[in-house]
Amino acid sequence: MTDDDAVPDLRASDADRERVAEVLRDAVAEGRLDMAEFEERLEQTYQARTYGELAPITRDLPAPGVAPPPVISLRKEPPAEGDWAGRIVGGEGSSTWAVAVMSGFQRKGRWTVPRRFNCVAFWGGGEIDLREADFAAGEVEINCVAIMGGVQIVVPPGVEVVVRGIGIMGGFDQRESGAVGDPGAPRVVVTGFAFWGGVGVERKRTRAARRQEKLARKAATRELP
């Protein structure tokens, strides 16, 4: 039981309400609350008149400086962006090739990129998303053959990309080639052949990372006044 629980009818001060608001700001920055929950609880905080009204607002949130108990999960979660040491796992890779003939293919989510991945798109298209992938080695090669079709490769920030493909009445996207990678990050080499087709390379963050950054910016904006 906290001191607040012991005197629920005692009138709360402005400093008490601001202390609760600070806990809420920390919670939204850490992803414990979404913006709708944050705004609702913040309104309740500034309308509260007693400790009894304040206490439930943060009852399910850790106090500042207090770490919550560890949670053990049996489900493998997507790795955090930039945690490269844990994403170069060795082995053979969970998928080594893909073919799309007047159709399409996808490799995305949690999968292990082999040392060499081969794919063919003929009158079709393919997507190879590496943002949540593990890597069998520090350098992997993605060999693409695109004939009247296309392949789109999505890499996370920090990964070095080298593009060496050849295009005839087609092309390989060179925009991400040559950027220096993060220390310890894998290197992705894109090779192959494109005829009346193309192989694109784009660098994107995961949806979860973009959402977390957006929430943090909103929380920081609210603190400015």
N, C-alpha and C positions, 0 to 999 in steps of 0.2 A: 504494500500500500504506500502511495506517495503522500507528501504533505498536502497536495491538492485534494486527494481523496479524503483526507482526514477532516478537511474544513470545506465541504462543498458549497456552503452558503456564504462563505466569506467573499466580499467584493474583490474583483480582480482589478489590477491597475493597468495603465497603458503599457508599462514595462512588461507585465505578465503577458499581455496580448501580443506584444512584439516578439517576446521569446518564443511563443507558439508559432507565430508567423515565420520566424527564422527556421524552425524545424521543418515547416512545410516547404520553404524554399529549397532547403537541402534535399528534401525527399523528391521534389520534382526534378532537380538537377541530376539526381542519382537514378532516375527512372522508376522510383517507387510509386509515384503518383503521375497520372496524366494531367493535362492542362485543365480538363473539365473538373476533375476531382480537386485539383489545387485551388481553382477559383471558388468552388463551392465551399471548401473548408476555410479558405481565407476570409470569405464573407461571414461565415459562422464565427470565426475568431474575433473579428472586429465588432460583431454584434453581441458577443458574450459579455455578461455582466458579473458572473461569479466563477469561482474555480470549478464548481460542479459543471458549468456549461463548457469550460475550456478543456477539462480533462479528457472527454471522449474524442476530441478532435485529433489528438496525436497518440491515442492509446495503442494503435497498431503500427506505430513508427518508432524506430530506435532513437534514443535521446542523443544529442550531439556528443561525439567522442566515445559512444558506446557501440561496439560492433555487434550485430545480431548473430545468433547462433548459426553455425554453418548448416547449409541445406545439402543433403545428399540426394543426387538425382541419378536415376537409372537410365535416363535418356541422354544420348550424346548431343550436346548443344553445338551450334555453329561457333567456330573459333573467332576470337576477337581479331579485328583487323590489326595487322602489325605484329601479331604473336607468331613470328616466323619460325622460331626454334621448335615449336610444337606442331608445325604444319609440314615440315619436311620429314616424312615418316619412313622412307625406304619402301622396299617391297616391289611388286610388279605393277601395281595400278589396278583400280577396279574396273576400268574400261580402256581398251587399247585401240578401238576403231569404231567408225560410224559411217553409214552410207545412206544417202537420200537420193532416190531416183524418182523424179516427179512426185516427191513427197518431202518430208522434213525429218530432222532429228534434233534432239537436245541432250546436252550434258550439263547439268546444273545442280545446285545444292551441295550436299555432302558427298563427294566422290574423291578418289585418289587419281591424280593425273600421272600417267606412266612416264617413263623416260622418253618415249616416242609415241605420239598419238597420231593415227592416220585417219583421214576422213575424205569422203568423196561426195560432192553435191552435183548431180546431173539433172538439169531442169527441176531443181528443188533447192531447199535451203537448210542450213543447220545453225545451231547456236551452241557455243561452247563457253560456259560461264565458270570462271575460276575464282569468283569472289569468296565462296565458302569452301573451296576445295583444299585438300591436302596434296602434297607433291611427293612423288617417289624419289626425287633427287633434287639437288640444288639447281640443276639446269634441266629443263624439259624441252622437247621439240614437238611442235604441232605442225604436221604436214598436211596441207589442204590442197585438194584438186577440185576446182570449181569450173564446170563446163556448162555455160548457159544457166548458171545457178550462183548461189552465194553462201558464204560462211561468215558468221559474226562471232568474234572472240571478245569476251568481256573480262578484263583483268582488274584486280583491286589496286588502290593506291600503294606505292612502294615497290611494286614488282617491276624489274627491268624487262623491257621488251626489245627484241631484235627481229626485224622483218627482212627476210631474204627471198621472198617469193618472186616469181616471174609472171608477168601478165602480157597476154597478146589479145588486143581488143578487149582488155579487161585490166584488172589491177589489184594491187595489194595496198592497203591503207598504211601509210608510213608516219602518220601523225604522232603516234606514241613511241616510235622507234628512237632509241638513243637516249631516252631519259634515264638519269642515274637512279638506281634502286636503293632502297633502304639497306643498311648493314644486315647481313644474314638473310635477306629476302631472296626468293628463287628468281631464276632468270628464265624467261620464256622466249624461245626462238621459233618464229613462224616461217615456215618454208612451204614450197609447193608450186602449183601452176594454175593460172586462171585464164580461160579462153571464153570470151564473151560472158564473163562472170567476174565476181569480185570477192575479196576476203577483207573484211573490215575488222579493225581493232579499236576498242574504246575502253577508257578507264573510268570506272564508276565505283562508288561506295555502295555497301549493302543498304537495303531499305531500313534496317534496324539502326545502323550507324547514322544515317541521315535523319531519322526521326529523333534519335537521342540528341544530336547536335541542335536540331530545331527547338526541342524542349529546353535545352540549356540556354540557348539564346533568348528565348522568351522569359525564362526565369531571371536572367541577368538584366534584361530590359526592365522588368518590374522592380528591380532593386535600385535602379538609377536614381529615381526621385528621393 
